[in-house]
Amino acid sequence: MANGTRTYSILLSPDSDGGFTVTVPALPGCITQGDTAEGCLANAKEAIAVYIEDMRSSGEPVPEETSPPRLLSVTVEV
């Protein structure tokens, strides 16, 4: 596959000690961190690029995000 641009959704989850953990739902195991939302964006771009480069060098197909993940909330009694 030729190089180009791709768009992936990222999920920022607040860390208890500050900052955020960033995951990329379409790319299992692609995780990074950041102190701010802006830092998370920069770190996510780098992590995604490295992830894709690694997959390509291993001859694995690079997953594409066909539709963005949905964020839903549920309420449960505990």
Secondary structure, 3 states (H helix, E strand, C coil): CCCCCCCCCCEEEECCCCCEEEECCCCCCCEEEECCHHHHHHHHHHHHHHHHHHHHHCCCCCCCCCCCCCCCCCCCCC
